[in-house]
């Protein structure tokens, strides 16, 4: 199955990359903001988020760079 390339991306590649960059920065900021805030159910959401394999691997990679032991998930 071939995915169609959007006309916006083909006609305005520089603008498309700028929109993509802004979208990703906003997404990461939202996630970080949610993790720094205090609200009911925060720890449940954090646990669900950390169980995503790519997120879990990234967190442990960052911890290794900081000479911290890896996080171990309890099942």
N, C-alpha and C positions, 0 to 999 in steps of 0.2 A: 504494500500500500504506500503510495507516494503522497506526501503531504504538500499541499499547494503553498507556494511562497506568497506572502501578502504583497499587494501592490504598494502599500505604504513603505514596506521594507525595501522594495526594489527601486522605487522612485526617490526616496529620501533616506538613504542608508545612514548618513550622519545623524539626522534627526531621530531615526529609529533607534540607533545605539544610545543616544542621549535619553530618550524616553525609557529604554530598557534599564539604563543605569539608575535613573531617578526612581523607577518602580522598585528596583531591588534595594536601593538604599532605604526607601520608605518601609519596605517589607521587613528588613532587618531591624530598623529602628522600632517598629511596632513590636516585634518579638522581644527585643531587649527591654523596651518599656514595660511590657507585660511581666517580664521576669523581675524587674526592679520594684514594681508596685506591690502593694498589699491589698488583697481582696479575698473574699471567701472562695474556696476551691482552687486557689493558686497552686498548691502543692500537687493536687491531682492533675492539673493541666501540665505542670512541669514534668511530672513523671511520665505522662503520655507523650510529651514532646521528646524527652530523652530516650524513650524506647524506640524512636525512629533510628534505624541502623546508621544512616549517614550522619545524623546529628550526634549520636553516641560516639561514633568513631572520631568525629571532628573534635568533640569535647575532650576525649582522652588524648588526642594528638596535641591539643593545646596544653593539657596538663603535663604531658611528657616534656614539652618545650620549657615548661616552668619548673621542671624537676619535682613534680607532684605525683603521687601514686594514682594509677587509673581508677576511675569509678567502677564499682562492681554492682551490677543489677541483681536484686533479689527477685526470684520468680514467684 
